[in-house]
Amino acid sequence: MFDLPLEHGLTAPAAARHAARPVLVSWGLDEEQVYDTLLVISELVTNAVTHAAPPVVLHLHATQEGGRVTVHVSDGGPQPAPVTWAAARPEDEHGRGTLIVTALTYDTGAEADPDGLIDRWADLTTA
């Protein structure tokens, strides 16, 4: 298991990828699996810092018997879209993250806890 609190800002996706890479390699993922997992991490973290309130935390979990890695990104729940670089982009430049995550994973979902925190997760096959 790996947990990483992230700063709620533009550098969060890069920080998450940088910290997750050596963990994924140590778990025995090959280069393609690492790349796919880092892309899913990047998309989920970007979604959290673009559309949700802090805190943002990356959680990774690997299961050898099931041959999978689960990526969880928890955040503080929906917030009005701030005027950021990403939010200011034209509409046709938004909305691909979900398609990317869905294409690279075999299952995804989101759950809310009673405190309003949201956990978005995605399962990737590693076997």
PyMOL commands that set and color helices and strands:
alter all, ss='L'
color gray80, all
select helices_A, chain A and resi 12-26+31-51+91-93+97-104
alter helices_A, ss='H'
color red, helices_A
select strands_A, chain A and resi 2-6+56-63+68-75+107-112+118-125
alter strands_A, ss='S'
color yellow, strands_A
deselect
rebuild
show_as cartoon
